Amino acid sequence: MGDGKGIEFLSNINKDYLGAFMAPFSQDLENADIAVIGMPFEKSAPMNASHKYGPKVLRELSKNFMGTTEPWINGEFDIPFDFANIIDYGTIDTYGQFDLSGEMEYALEHYRKIVCDHNIVPFMWGGDHTVSVAPLMTLGETWGPLSVIHFDAHYDLVTEADFPYPYHSGNMFTQNFAKGNVDPERMIQIGIRGRMTGLVGGHAKNFGTNVVFADEARIMSPREMADQIIEVVGDGPTYISLDLDCLDPVFNSASSAVEPFGLDANWIYDVLKLVRMSGKVNLVGADVVEYAPQNDPARTFGYIAAGLSWKILCWLAADVKRRNGGVNHPTVWDMA
């Protein structure tokens, strides 16, 4: 392209100099709108392992989609790299931190630069679900209390009284409730099920979160679910946290706590599409977490996770453009 800068459009080769979905690798935050961030945390994964490799593998799989544009609705196209300046910030390397609290504090330093100092929208790949603490905390501090769309098999509403450890994969929401960064009454939890849910089920009622059990969700149409999400989260700043164990094992058994009788990946895709199409939800950040690639030898589940990630990234970019008054802020690939 031009003077040798850019990407090869018709190539699905995993070029190491290109990041997620073929975005440029960069930690130059001055003009970025969206940062894709890898968070390879695994210390809080209760069972299956290899979450620390999740961001690396999802980044690789995301570059096999052949192109950076996709049909949307009414003859329009999703072109997220035209809508917003997207960078792949890379993976926040915390391997030298052997204590989980030290690991999170180090990651929070990066997030404060990205979100608080530069007002950049984070899209994050985990890692176990502990990682959601950082974007929720910094986005809440920046935007005020967040609404949350939470897909998961588990409530993740462990309190300090239940387990007095500052950071782990069950308290990312309650910690941010306490700090005023997330409004529990504007949070909807979808796909809850399984034997572990009884441990903290009472907390959902006490905090006032809106819970849709997997048994309920499976018999709801995507339209019914989308309408309920829109009603709960309102038009305030909203975050999506998609824990891949929300999916039925047919669509994902490569996560730390696999629960049968879960959600259909195509159903989630349709729900996300309908919520976005409404134009009523203001998306300011998102994550896809709990992918354990060593339990996915054919990478089938990884492709599903990367595909859902792409649709969320498109939504984030479209909302960045809307908040910019409909003006494109194209991505720049400054490498050969």
C-alpha positions as CSV (number, residue, x, y, z in Angstrom):
1,M,0.0,0.0,0.0
2,G,1.5,3.3,-1.0
3,D,5.0,3.6,0.2
4,G,5.2,0.1,1.6
5,K,3.1,0.7,4.7
6,G,-0.1,-1.2,5.5
7,I,-1.4,-4.8,5.5
8,E,-1.8,-7.3,2.8
9,F,-5.6,-7.5,2.4
10,L,-5.7,-11.0,0.9
11,S,-3.6,-12.9,3.3
12,N,-4.4,-15.0,6.3
13,I,-0.8,-15.7,7.2
14,N,-0.2,-15.1,10.9
15,K,2.3,-12.2,10.5
16,D,4.0,-11.5,13.8
17,Y,4.1,-7.8,13.1
18,L,0.3,-7.6,13.1
19,G,-1.8,-7.8,16.3
20,A,-5.3,-8.7,17.0
21,F,-7.6,-8.9,14.0
22,M,-4.5,-7.5,12.1
23,A,-4.5,-4.2,14.1
24,P,-1.1,-2.6,14.5
25,F,0.9,-3.4,17.6
26,S,1.5,-0.1,19.5
27,Q,1.8,1.4,22.9
28,D,1.6,4.9,21.6
29,L,-1.6,6.1,23.4
30,E,-1.8,9.7,22.1
31,N,-4.3,9.2,19.3
32,A,-5.7,5.7,20.0
33,D,-9.4,5.2,20.5
34,I,-9.5,1.4,21.3
35,A,-6.8,-0.8,22.8
36,V,-6.9,-4.6,22.6
37,I,-5.1,-5.8,25.7
38,G,-4.0,-9.3,26.7
39,M,-4.2,-10.3,30.4
40,P,-2.6,-13.7,30.9
41,F,-3.7,-14.3,34.5
42,E,-4.2,-17.8,35.7
43,K,-3.6,-17.9,39.5
44,S,-7.3,-17.9,40.2
45,A,-8.4,-20.6,37.8
46,P,-10.0,-23.3,40.0
47,M,-9.7,-26.3,37.6
48,N,-8.6,-26.5,34.0
49,A,-5.3,-24.6,33.2
50,S,-3.6,-22.7,30.4
51,H,-5.6,-19.4,30.6
52,K,-2.2,-17.6,30.5
53,Y,-2.0,-18.6,26.9
54,G,-5.5,-17.5,26.0
55,P,-4.6,-14.0,24.7
56,K,-1.7,-15.3,22.6
57,V,-3.9,-18.0,20.9
58,L,-6.9,-15.8,20.4
59,R,-4.7,-13.1,18.9
60,E,-3.4,-15.7,16.4
61,L,-6.9,-17.1,15.6
62,S,-8.3,-13.6,15.2
63,K,-6.0,-13.0,12.2
64,N,-7.5,-15.9,10.2
65,F,-10.8,-14.2,9.3
66,M,-9.6,-12.9,5.9
67,G,-10.2,-9.2,5.9
68,T,-11.1,-6.3,8.2
69,T,-14.6,-5.5,7.1
70,E,-18.0,-7.3,7.3
71,P,-21.6,-6.7,6.2
72,W,-23.7,-5.2,8.9
73,I,-27.4,-4.1,8.4
74,N,-29.3,-2.1,5.8
75,G,-26.5,-2.5,3.2
76,E,-24.0,-1.0,5.6
77,F,-20.6,-2.5,6.5
78,D,-18.7,-2.9,9.7
79,I,-15.3,-1.3,9.1
80,P,-14.0,-0.9,12.7
81,F,-10.5,0.1,11.5
82,D,-12.1,3.1,9.7
83,F,-14.5,3.9,12.5
84,A,-11.8,4.2,15.2
85,N,-8.0,4.2,15.6
86,I,-7.5,0.6,17.0
87,I,-4.2,-0.6,18.5
88,D,-3.1,-3.9,19.9
89,Y,-1.4,-2.8,23.1
90,G,0.0,-6.3,23.4
91,T,-0.1,-8.6,26.5
92,I,0.6,-7.1,29.9
93,D,3.5,-9.2,31.0
94,T,3.1,-9.9,34.7
95,Y,5.0,-13.2,34.8
96,G,7.6,-11.8,37.2
97,Q,4.8,-11.2,39.8
98,F,4.3,-14.3,41.8
99,D,1.7,-12.8,44.1
100,L,-1.7,-12.2,42.5
101,S,-2.2,-8.9,44.2
102,G,1.2,-7.7,42.9
103,E,0.2,-8.9,39.5
104,M,-3.0,-6.9,39.5
105,E,-1.5,-3.8,40.9
106,Y,1.1,-3.9,38.0
107,A,-1.7,-4.3,35.5
108,L,-3.6,-1.5,37.0
109,E,-0.7,0.9,36.3
110,H,-1.1,0.1,32.6
111,Y,-4.9,0.5,32.7
112,R,-4.7,3.9,34.4
113,K,-2.5,5.1,31.6
114,I,-4.8,3.6,28.9
115,V,-8.2,4.4,30.4
116,C,-7.8,7.2,33.0
117,D,-5.0,9.3,31.4
118,H,-5.9,8.8,27.7
119,N,-9.7,7.9,27.8
120,I,-9.1,4.8,25.5
121,V,-11.7,2.1,25.2
122,P,-10.3,-1.2,26.4
123,F,-11.1,-4.6,24.8
124,M,-9.5,-7.3,26.8
125,W,-8.7,-11.0,26.4
126,G,-8.1,-13.1,29.6
127,G,-6.8,-14.9,31.5
128,D,-9.1,-16.0,34.2
129,H,-11.9,-13.7,35.3
130,T,-9.8,-11.9,37.8
131,V,-8.7,-9.7,35.0
132,S,-12.0,-7.8,34.8
133,V,-11.1,-5.9,37.9
134,A,-8.8,-3.5,36.0
135,P,-11.0,-2.3,33.2
136,L,-14.1,-2.1,35.5
137,M,-12.2,-0.1,38.1
138,T,-10.6,2.4,35.7
139,L,-13.6,2.8,33.4
140,G,-15.8,3.3,36.5
141,E,-13.4,6.0,37.8
142,T,-13.5,7.7,34.3
143,W,-17.2,7.3,33.3
144,G,-18.9,7.0,36.7
145,P,-20.9,3.9,37.7
146,L,-21.1,1.4,34.9
147,S,-23.9,-0.8,33.7
148,V,-22.6,-4.4,33.1
149,I,-23.8,-7.1,30.7
150,H,-22.3,-10.3,32.2
151,F,-22.5,-13.7,30.5
152,D,-21.3,-16.4,32.8
153,A,-22.2,-19.7,34.4
154,H,-21.3,-18.3,37.8
155,Y,-22.4,-15.2,39.7
156,D,-18.8,-14.1,40.6
157,L,-20.3,-12.2,43.6
158,V,-17.9,-13.3,46.3
159,T,-17.5,-10.8,49.1
160,E,-14.7,-9.9,51.4
161,A,-16.5,-11.7,54.2
162,D,-16.6,-14.9,52.1
163,F,-12.9,-14.8,51.1
164,P,-10.7,-12.0,52.4
165,Y,-8.3,-11.8,49.5
166,P,-8.1,-8.5,47.5
167,Y,-8.1,-9.9,43.9
168,H,-9.5,-13.2,42.6
169,S,-11.8,-14.6,39.9
170,G,-14.9,-14.3,42.0
171,N,-14.9,-10.7,43.4
172,M,-14.2,-8.4,40.4
173,F,-17.8,-7.1,40.5
174,T,-18.4,-6.9,44.2
175,Q,-15.1,-5.0,44.7
176,N,-16.3,-2.5,42.1
177,F,-19.7,-2.3,43.7
178,A,-18.0,-1.2,46.9
179,K,-16.0,1.4,45.1
180,G,-19.0,2.8,43.3
181,N,-17.6,1.8,39.9
182,V,-20.4,-0.5,38.9
183,D,-24.1,-0.1,39.6
184,P,-25.4,-3.6,40.6
185,E,-29.0,-2.6,39.7
186,R,-27.9,-1.9,36.2
187,M,-26.1,-5.2,35.9
188,I,-27.6,-8.3,34.2
189,Q,-26.1,-11.7,34.7
190,I,-27.0,-14.3,31.9
191,G,-26.4,-18.0,31.9
192,I,-26.1,-18.7,35.6
193,R,-26.2,-22.4,36.5
194,G,-24.4,-25.3,38.1
195,R,-23.6,-26.6,41.5
196,M,-21.3,-23.7,42.5
197,T,-24.0,-21.1,42.2
198,G,-25.6,-21.9,45.5
199,L,-22.5,-20.6,47.4
200,V,-23.2,-17.0,46.6
201,G,-26.7,-17.0,45.2
202,G,-28.0,-14.9,48.0
203,H,-25.6,-12.1,47.2
204,A,-27.3,-11.4,43.9
205,K,-30.5,-10.7,45.7
206,N,-28.8,-8.6,48.3
207,F,-26.9,-6.5,45.8
208,G,-29.9,-6.2,43.4
209,T,-28.3,-7.6,40.3
210,N,-30.7,-8.9,37.6
211,V,-30.2,-12.7,37.0
212,V,-31.2,-14.8,34.1
213,F,-30.5,-18.5,34.7
214,A,-29.4,-20.6,31.8
215,D,-32.6,-22.6,32.1
216,E,-34.6,-19.4,31.5
217,A,-32.3,-18.0,28.8
218,R,-32.4,-21.2,26.7
219,I,-36.1,-20.9,26.2
220,M,-36.0,-17.1,25.5
221,S,-35.8,-15.7,22.0
222,P,-32.8,-13.5,21.3
223,R,-35.3,-10.6,21.0
224,E,-36.7,-11.2,24.4
225,M,-33.2,-11.4,25.9
226,A,-32.1,-8.3,24.1
227,D,-35.1,-6.3,25.2
228,Q,-34.5,-7.3,28.9
229,I,-30.8,-6.3,28.6
230,I,-31.7,-2.9,27.2
231,E,-34.3,-2.3,29.9
232,V,-31.8,-3.2,32.7
233,V,-28.6,-1.4,31.5
234,G,-30.2,1.8,30.2
235,D,-28.3,4.4,28.2
236,G,-25.4,4.8,30.7
237,P,-21.8,3.7,30.1
238,T,-21.9,-0.1,29.7
239,Y,-19.4,-2.9,29.9
240,I,-19.6,-6.4,28.5
241,S,-17.9,-9.2,30.4
242,L,-18.2,-12.5,28.5
243,D,-16.9,-15.5,30.5
244,L,-16.7,-18.3,28.0
245,D,-18.0,-20.8,30.5
246,C,-21.4,-19.3,29.9
247,L,-21.4,-21.4,26.8
248,D,-22.6,-25.0,26.7
249,P,-19.7,-27.4,26.4
250,V,-20.7,-28.1,22.8
251,F,-19.5,-24.5,22.1
252,N,-16.7,-24.3,24.7
253,S,-15.2,-26.8,27.1
254,A,-11.9,-25.0,27.2
255,S,-12.3,-23.0,30.3
256,S,-11.5,-23.3,34.0
257,A,-15.0,-24.4,35.2
258,V,-17.0,-26.2,32.6
259,E,-20.7,-26.4,33.3
260,P,-23.1,-28.4,31.1
261,F,-26.5,-27.1,29.9
262,G,-25.3,-23.7,29.0
263,L,-25.9,-21.1,26.2
264,D,-25.7,-21.4,22.5
265,A,-22.9,-19.4,20.8
266,N,-25.2,-18.4,18.0
267,W,-27.9,-17.3,20.4
268,I,-25.3,-15.0,22.2
269,Y,-24.3,-13.6,18.8
270,D,-27.9,-12.8,18.0
271,V,-28.5,-11.2,21.4
272,L,-25.4,-9.0,21.1
273,K,-26.4,-8.0,17.5
274,L,-30.0,-7.0,18.6
275,V,-28.8,-5.0,21.6
276,R,-26.3,-3.1,19.4
277,M,-28.9,-2.6,16.6
278,S,-31.2,-0.9,19.1
279,G,-28.7,2.0,19.4
280,K,-29.8,2.4,23.0
281,V,-26.7,1.0,24.8
282,N,-23.5,3.0,25.1
283,L,-20.6,0.5,25.1
284,V,-17.4,1.7,26.6
285,G,-15.4,-1.5,27.2
286,A,-15.5,-5.3,27.1
287,D,-13.7,-8.5,27.8
288,V,-13.8,-12.1,26.7
289,V,-12.2,-14.3,29.4
290,E,-11.5,-17.9,30.6
291,Y,-10.2,-19.4,27.4
292,A,-7.8,-22.4,28.2
293,P,-6.3,-23.3,24.8
294,Q,-4.6,-26.4,25.9
295,N,-8.0,-27.9,26.3
296,D,-8.9,-27.0,22.7
297,P,-6.6,-29.0,20.5
298,A,-8.5,-28.3,17.3
299,R,-9.0,-24.6,18.2
300,T,-12.8,-25.0,17.6
301,F,-13.7,-23.1,20.7
302,G,-11.0,-20.5,20.1
303,Y,-12.5,-19.6,16.8
304,I,-15.9,-19.1,18.5
305,A,-14.3,-16.9,21.1
306,A,-12.4,-14.9,18.5
307,G,-15.6,-14.5,16.4
308,L,-17.6,-13.2,19.3
309,S,-14.6,-10.9,20.1
310,W,-14.7,-9.5,16.6
311,K,-18.4,-8.6,16.8
312,I,-17.9,-6.9,20.2
313,L,-14.9,-5.0,18.7
314,C,-17.1,-3.8,15.8
315,W,-19.7,-2.6,18.3
316,L,-17.1,-0.8,20.4
317,A,-15.7,0.9,17.3
318,A,-19.2,2.0,16.1
319,D,-19.9,3.5,19.4
320,V,-16.6,5.4,19.4
321,K,-17.6,6.8,16.1
322,R,-21.0,7.8,17.3
323,R,-19.5,9.5,20.4
324,N,-17.2,11.3,18.0
325,G,-20.2,12.8,16.2
326,G,-20.2,10.2,13.4
327,V,-16.7,11.1,12.2
328,N,-14.3,8.3,11.3
329,H,-10.9,8.2,13.0
330,P,-9.1,5.6,10.9
331,T,-6.5,3.2,12.2
332,V,-2.9,3.8,11.0
333,W,-0.6,0.9,10.2
334,D,2.9,2.4,10.5
335,M,5.0,-0.6,9.5
336,A,6.3,-2.2,6.4
